[in-house]
């Protein structure tokens, strides 16, 4: 057995010269010691302490060896709460699981959305003078317009023309303009200008220089921002900046009791890579193909590439992704798909989660190290006779699964595949079922839905996704998606998932 992974094995970590484009961040130290530098001001955080970092300000983070610290984006912008200055808070141990859950939410692998900032820091909600915030314009809802709106929000400084935006959304310029006017009351150019003004206001409220804020959101000159700002807000950026209250001494106020961690689950998916998931708290049920595993705290499960999987998490429980590894064909998976890790290894595993899914990591960090460790331990467990073995997969099965994963729009039946590969349909059908744990047609449908969710999360239009997945009409794709998810593709883009777009996080 490998040497246990203790806190002493956790190296120092850090990230330099970062800034979050749109969302404030809570930097929380679970154990150890971290130094956070915000606009040249240094904050030393020990275990149980955190600091809010406003959007738009430059910061750096460094941690001591043995430290576990989490950068958390708890959907503050969507809650309508504005963080305009650094704000220190003291976090009791009872908040630990809820904050880890918030970090997990920011990665984007769980269904739906969850309550964020309001419960965490009600005293911060009153930060800043009333009326200082500048609202974003109304969001369109048609697929092409929504796709374009998401592109603009994610990269407001992009110089893309209206024609280029329409081309990216796979519609004509006329159609896109009509959708924006009908659903927002303004043209694309007007809508983007209001977005830029609102985002610039947030940066200015956070203490950024007006000229820097103008360049960040896409204005070529400070004068251009000033004209647009005055037209939309009724005052100049300089006058707006003066509305901010003076920065008081940082509070060190304790938080109240945390809300309960709700039950959750992943969407059924077929991945192109192997994934490790760890039950950090509570219990969970993992379904891999036709096998169901009941997991308890400390268990780690290997979700093989190419096989359907879904994770059901009880109320109060937390399941975290530990890492992933690209699949190689033929797929080789450990002989044991579930292993238990000791309590003493918990801090190291938390460190691994943060290092693998954010840029707050040690120099020379190997994101696959935990996967290799699991595989080595699985080999030892298999020699002891534990676990579930994996049968051999024929070359024909490997070929079918590989080609369908590469081109999910392929509509050939198993009978057609069998003819092409020179094998019997029955043998191929049984081989596929043995490899993925379900009939071929069901597996291909889940694969397509996995790809569809990924494309929706990237802001792609329904028309684009329908073509990509081989559906004859967008309406056919919408029906299949709605039947599988109990929500339309547009509803999924709005509330089917939650993932920060900030560069610090690696989803």
C-alpha positions in Angstrom: 0.0 0.0 0.0 1.3 3.5 -0.8 2.3 5.8 2.0 -0.7 7.6 3.4 -1.3 11.1 2.0 -1.1 13.4 5.1 -1.2 17.2 5.5 2.6 17.1 5.6 2.6 16.1 1.9 0.8 19.2 0.8 3.2 21.6 -0.9 3.0 25.4 -1.1 0.8 26.8 -3.8 0.1 30.2 -5.4 -1.2 32.2 -8.3 0.0 35.7 -9.4 -1.6 38.7 -11.0 -5.1 37.5 -11.4 -8.3 39.5 -11.6 -11.9 38.3 -11.9 -13.8 39.8 -14.8 -17.3 39.7 -13.4 -17.7 37.9 -10.1 -16.4 38.7 -6.6 -14.5 35.8 -4.9 -14.3 34.6 -1.4 -10.8 33.4 -0.5 -11.2 31.0 2.4 -8.5 29.1 4.4 -9.6 25.7 5.6 -6.3 24.8 7.3 -2.9 26.4 7.3 -1.8 29.9 6.4 -2.3 32.0 3.2 -1.3 35.5 2.1 -3.6 37.4 -0.2 -2.4 40.6 -1.9 -5.2 42.9 -3.2 -4.2 46.1 -5.0 -0.9 46.1 -3.1 -2.5 45.5 0.3 -1.5 42.3 2.0 -3.9 40.1 4.1 -2.6 37.2 6.2 -5.3 34.6 6.6 -5.1 31.7 9.0 -7.5 28.7 9.3 -11.1 29.8 9.6 -10.6 33.2 8.0 -11.6 34.5 4.6 -11.5 37.7 2.5 -13.8 38.9 -0.2 -12.0 40.0 -3.4 -14.1 42.4 -5.6 -14.4 41.8 -9.3 -12.0 43.7 -11.4 -9.2 44.2 -8.9 -5.8 42.6 -9.3 -4.8 40.0 -6.6 -2.3 37.3 -5.9 -2.4 34.3 -3.5 0.3 32.3 -1.9 -0.1 29.5 0.6 2.3 27.8 3.1 3.1 24.1 2.9 0.3 22.1 4.6 -2.4 24.6 3.7 -5.7 23.9 2.1 -7.4 27.1 0.8 -10.5 27.5 -1.5 -11.2 30.2 -4.1 -15.0 30.3 -4.0 -17.4 32.0 -6.5 -20.9 31.7 -4.9 -22.9 33.2 -7.7 -22.8 36.7 -6.2 -23.7 38.6 -9.3 -26.8 36.5 -9.9 -27.9 37.2 -6.3 -27.9 40.9 -7.0 -25.3 41.6 -4.3 -22.4 43.9 -4.9 -19.0 43.6 -3.3 -17.1 46.8 -3.9 -14.2 46.5 -1.5 -12.1 43.8 0.3 -14.0 42.5 3.3 -12.6 40.1 5.8 -14.8 37.6 7.6 -14.2 34.9 10.2 -15.7 31.5 9.3 -16.6 29.0 12.0 -15.9 25.3 11.5 -19.6 24.6 11.0 -19.4 26.5 7.7 -16.7 24.3 6.2 -18.9 21.7 4.4 -21.1 24.4 3.0 -18.2 26.4 1.6 -16.6 23.2 0.1 -20.0 22.6 -1.5 -20.0 26.2 -3.0 -16.6 25.5 -4.5 -17.9 22.3 -6.0 -20.9 24.2 -7.5 -18.5 26.6 -9.2 -17.0 23.7 -11.2 -20.3 23.0 -13.0 -20.8 19.3 -12.7 -24.0 19.2 -10.7 -27.5 19.7 -11.9 -29.3 23.0 -11.5 -28.2 26.0 -9.4 -28.0 26.6 -5.7 -28.4 29.5 -3.2 -25.2 31.4 -3.0 -24.1 34.6 -1.4 -27.2 35.8 0.5 -26.8 33.2 3.3 -23.1 33.6 3.5 -22.6 37.3 4.2 -25.7 39.3 4.8 -23.6 42.1 6.2 -21.8 42.5 2.9 -25.1 42.9 1.0 -25.4 46.4 2.4 -21.8 47.3 1.2 -21.8 50.5 -0.8 -24.2 53.4 -1.2 -27.8 52.6 -2.3 -28.3 53.2 -5.9 -24.7 52.9 -7.0 -25.1 49.7 -8.9 -25.8 49.9 -12.6 -28.1 47.1 -13.9 -27.4 45.0 -16.9 -29.9 45.3 -19.7 -32.7 42.7 -20.0 -31.6 39.4 -21.4 -33.0 38.0 -24.7 -34.4 34.4 -24.7 -34.4 33.3 -28.3 -31.7 30.8 -29.0 -29.6 32.9 -31.4 -30.0 36.1 -29.4 -29.3 34.3 -26.1 -26.2 32.7 -27.6 -25.0 36.2 -28.7 -25.8 37.8 -25.3 -23.8 35.1 -23.5 -20.8 35.8 -25.9 -21.0 39.5 -25.2 -21.2 39.0 -21.4 -18.3 36.6 -21.4 -16.1 38.8 -23.5 -17.5 42.4 -23.5 -14.2 43.8 -24.9 -14.4 41.7 -28.1 -14.4 43.9 -31.3 -16.6 41.4 -33.1 -19.0 43.2 -35.5 -22.8 42.5 -35.6 -22.3 40.5 -38.8 -19.6 38.3 -37.1 -21.9 37.8 -34.1 -24.7 36.7 -36.3 -22.4 34.3 -38.2 -21.2 32.8 -34.9 -24.9 32.2 -33.9 -25.6 30.6 -37.4 -28.4 33.2 -38.3 -28.6 36.2 -40.5 -27.8 39.7 -39.3 -31.5 40.7 -39.9 -32.8 37.8 -37.8 -30.5 38.5 -34.9 -31.3 42.2 -34.9 -35.1 41.4 -35.0 -34.7 39.0 -32.0 -32.8 41.6 -29.9 -35.3 44.4 -30.7 -38.3 42.3 -30.0 -37.0 40.8 -26.7 -34.9 43.6 -25.2 -36.3 46.8 -26.9 -32.9 47.7 -28.2 -30.5 46.8 -31.1 -27.4 44.6 -30.6 -25.1 47.7 -30.6 -27.3 49.4 -28.0 -27.5 46.3 -25.8 -23.7 45.7 -25.9 -23.1 49.3 -25.0 -25.3 49.1 -22.0 -23.5 45.8 -20.9 -20.2 47.6 -21.2 -21.4 50.5 -19.2 -22.8 48.3 -16.4 -19.6 46.2 -16.2 -17.4 49.3 -16.3 -19.5 50.7 -13.4 -18.8 47.6 -11.4 -15.0 48.0 -12.0 -15.1 51.7 -11.1 -17.1 50.9 -7.9 -14.4 48.4 -7.0 -11.8 51.2 -7.1 -10.4 50.7 -10.6 -9.1 53.6 -12.7 -11.7 54.8 -15.2 -9.4 54.5 -18.2 -8.5 51.0 -17.2 -12.1 50.0 -16.8 -13.0 51.5 -20.2 -10.3 49.4 -21.9 -11.4 46.2 -20.0 -15.0 46.4 -21.3 -14.2 47.4 -24.9 -14.2 51.2 -25.1 -11.3 52.4 -27.2 -11.0 55.7 -25.2 -12.0 57.1 -21.8 -14.0 59.7 -23.6 -16.1 57.0 -25.3 -17.0 55.4 -22.0 -17.8 58.9 -20.5 -20.2 59.7 -23.3 -22.0 56.3 -23.0 -21.9 56.4 -19.2 -23.5 59.8 -19.1 -26.2 58.8 -21.6 -27.1 55.6 -19.7 -26.5 56.5 -16.1 -27.1 60.3 -16.2 -23.7 61.2 -14.7 -20.0 60.9 -15.6 -17.9 57.9 -14.5 -16.0 60.3 -12.2 -19.2 61.5 -10.5 -20.3 57.9 -10.2 -17.0 56.9 -8.5 -17.6 59.7 -5.9 -20.8 58.1 -4.8 -18.9 55.3 -3.1 -18.6 55.6 0.7 -15.1 55.8 2.2 -13.5 52.4 2.8 -13.9 51.6 6.5 -11.6 49.4 8.5 -12.1 45.7 7.5 -14.5 43.9 9.7 -13.7 40.7 11.4 -17.3 39.7 12.1 -18.2 36.1 12.6 -20.9 34.6 10.3 -24.2 33.2 11.4 -25.2 29.5 11.0 -24.9 28.0 7.5 -27.9 26.7 5.5 -28.1 23.0 4.9 -26.4 21.4 2.0 -29.2 20.3 -0.4 -29.4 16.9 -2.1 -28.1 17.0 -5.6 -27.1 14.8 -8.5 -25.1 14.9 -11.8 -26.8 14.6 -15.2 -26.5 11.2 -16.8 -23.4 11.4 -19.0 -21.0 9.5 -21.1 -17.5 11.0 -20.8 -14.5 10.9 -23.2 -12.3 10.6 -20.1 -12.1 8.7 -16.8 -13.1 10.6 -13.7 -12.5 10.1 -10.0 -15.2 11.2 -7.6 -14.8 11.3 -3.8 -17.5 11.3 -1.1 -16.2 14.0 1.2 -19.2 14.1 3.5 -22.3 11.8 3.9 -23.3 9.1 1.4 -24.0 8.8 -2.3 -25.1 6.3 -4.9 -23.1 5.9 -8.1 -24.5 4.1 -11.1 -22.0 3.0 -13.7 -23.6 1.2 -16.7 -25.7 -1.5 -15.1 -23.8 -1.5 -11.8 -24.9 0.5 -8.7 -22.5 1.3 -5.9 -23.5 2.6 -2.5 -20.7 4.9 -1.3 -20.0 6.2 2.2 -17.7 9.0 3.4 -14.1 8.5 2.3 -15.0 6.3 -0.7 -13.6 7.2 -4.1 -15.2 5.8 -7.3 -13.7 5.5 -10.8 -16.1 6.5 -13.6 -14.8 4.9 -16.7 -14.8 6.8 -20.0 -17.4 5.7 -22.5 -19.8 4.2 -19.9 -23.0 5.9 -18.8 -22.7 7.2 -15.2 -24.8 9.3 -12.8 -24.1 10.3 -9.2 -26.9 10.8 -6.6 -26.0 12.8 -3.5 -28.0 12.7 -0.3 -29.0 15.9 1.6 -26.0 17.1 3.7 -23.6 15.0 1.6 -20.9 16.4 -0.7 -19.2 14.6 -3.6 -16.2 16.2 -5.2 -14.4 15.4 -8.5 -10.8 14.5 -7.7 -9.3 14.4 -11.2 -9.6 12.9 -14.6 -7.5 11.2 -17.2 -7.8 11.0 -21.0 -9.1 7.6 -22.2 -7.1 5.4 -24.4 -8.7 2.7 -26.6 -9.2 -0.1 -25.9 -10.4 1.3 -22.6 -8.5 -0.1 -19.6 -10.0 0.5 -16.2 -8.9 -0.6 -12.7 -10.1 -4.0 -11.5 -11.6 -2.3 -8.5 -13.9 0.7 -9.2 -14.4 1.8 -5.6 -11.8 2.3 -2.9 -11.8 3.8 0.6 -9.3 6.5 1.6 -8.3 7.0 5.2 -9.5 10.0 7.3 -5.9 11.2 7.7 -5.8 11.7 3.9 -8.7 14.0 3.8 -6.8 17.3 3.7 -4.5 16.1 0.9 -7.6 15.1 -1.2 -9.1 18.5 -0.6 -5.8 20.1 -1.7 -5.9 17.9 -4.8 -9.5 19.0 -5.7 -8.5 22.7 -5.5 -5.2 22.1 -7.5 -6.9 20.1 -10.2 -9.9 22.5 -10.7 -8.3 25.9 -10.2 -5.0 27.7 -10.9 -4.2 27.9 -7.2 -1.7 25.0 -7.4 1.9 24.2 -6.6 4.6 24.7 -9.2 5.0 21.5 -11.3 1.6 20.1 -10.2 0.7 16.9 -11.9 -3.1 16.8 -12.3 -3.1 13.0 -13.1 -1.1 12.0 -9.9 -4.3 11.1 -8.0 -5.5 9.0 -10.9 -2.3 7.0 -11.0 -2.4 6.5 -7.2 -5.9 5.1 -7.4 -4.9 2.7 -10.2 -2.0 1.4 -8.2 -4.1 0.9 -5.1 -6.8 -0.8 -7.3 -4.2 -3.2 -8.6 -3.2 -4.2 -5.1 -6.9 -4.6 -4.1 -7.6 -6.7 -7.2 -4.8 -9.1 -6.3 -6.5 -9.5 -2.9 -9.7 -10.6 -4.7 -11.8 -7.4 -4.0 -13.7 -5.3 -6.5 -15.5 -5.7 -9.8 -13.4 -6.9 -12.8 -13.8 -5.6 -16.4 -14.2 -8.2 -19.2 -12.3 -8.1 -22.4 -13.8 -5.9 -25.2 -13.6 -7.1 -28.8 -12.0 -5.0 -31.5 -15.4 -4.5 -33.2 -16.9 -3.1 -30.1 -13.9 -0.8 -29.5 -14.3 0.5 -33.1 -18.0 1.2 -32.8 -17.7 3.0 -29.5 -14.7 5.0 -30.6 -16.2 6.2 -33.9 -19.6 7.0 -32.4 -18.0 9.0 -29.6 -16.0 10.9 -32.3 -19.0 11.5 -34.5 -22.2 11.4 -32.3 -24.3 12.5 -35.3 -23.6 9.1 -37.0 -27.1 7.5 -37.4 -26.0 4.0 -38.4 -27.7 1.1 -36.6 -25.8 -1.7 -35.0 -26.9 -4.0 -37.8 -25.2 -1.6 -40.3 -22.1 -1.4 -38.1 -22.0 -5.2 -37.9 -22.2 -5.5 -41.7 -19.4 -3.0 -42.2 -17.1 -4.7 -39.6 -17.9 -8.2 -40.7 -19.4 -9.5 -37.4 -22.8 -10.7 -36.4 -25.3 -8.2 -35.1 -26.1 -10.3 -32.1 -22.4 -10.6 -31.1 -21.9 -6.9 -31.6 -25.0 -6.0 -29.6 -24.0 -8.2 -26.7 -20.5 -6.9 -26.8 -21.6 -3.3 -26.6 -24.0 -4.0 -23.8 -21.3 -5.8 -21.9 -18.9 -2.8 -22.4 -21.2 0.1 -21.5 -23.9 -1.6 -19.4 -26.9 -0.8 -21.6 -28.2 -1.2 -25.2 -26.4 0.7 -27.9 -29.3 3.0 -28.8 -29.7 4.1 -25.2 -26.0 4.6 -24.8 -25.8 6.7 -28.0 -28.7 8.8 -26.8 -26.9 9.5 -23.5 -23.7 10.3 -25.3 -25.6 12.9 -27.5 -27.2 14.5 -24.4 -23.8 14.8 -22.8 -22.4 16.6 -25.9 -25.6 18.7 -26.1 -25.2 19.9 -22.5 -21.5 20.8 -23.1 -22.5 22.8 -26.2 -25.3 24.6 -24.4 -22.9 25.5 -21.6 -20.7 27.1 -24.3 -23.6 29.2 -25.5 -24.2 27.4 -28.8 -27.6 27.8 -30.4 -30.2 25.0 -30.7 -29.8 25.0 -34.5 -26.1 24.5 -34.2 -26.4 21.7 -31.7 -29.1 19.9 -33.7 -26.9 19.9 -36.8 -23.9 18.8 -34.7 -25.8 15.8 -33.3 -27.4 14.7 -36.5 -31.1 15.7 -35.8 -33.1 16.5 -38.9 -34.8 19.5 -37.3 -34.1 21.6 -34.2 -37.6 20.8 -32.9 -36.6 17.1 -32.9 -33.6 17.8 -30.8 -35.6 20.0 -28.4 -38.1 17.3 -27.8 -35.5 14.6 -27.1 -33.6 17.0 -24.8 -36.7 18.0 -22.9 -37.8 14.4 -22.5 -34.4 13.6 -21.0 -33.9 16.6 -18.8 -37.5 17.8 -17.9 -36.5 21.2 -19.2 -36.0 22.8 -22.6 -32.5 23.6 -24.0 -33.0 27.3 -23.3 -34.1 26.6 -19.7 -31.0 24.4 -19.2 -28.8 27.4 -20.3 -30.6 29.5 -17.7 -30.9 27.2 -14.7 -29.7 23.6 -15.6 -26.2 24.1 -14.4 -24.0 26.5 -12.5 -20.3 27.2 -13.3 -18.2 30.3 -12.9 -16.6 31.7 -16.1 -13.7 33.2 -14.2 -10.3 32.2 -15.4 -9.1 31.1 -11.9 -11.3 28.0 -12.1 -10.6 25.1 -14.4 -13.9 23.3 -14.9 
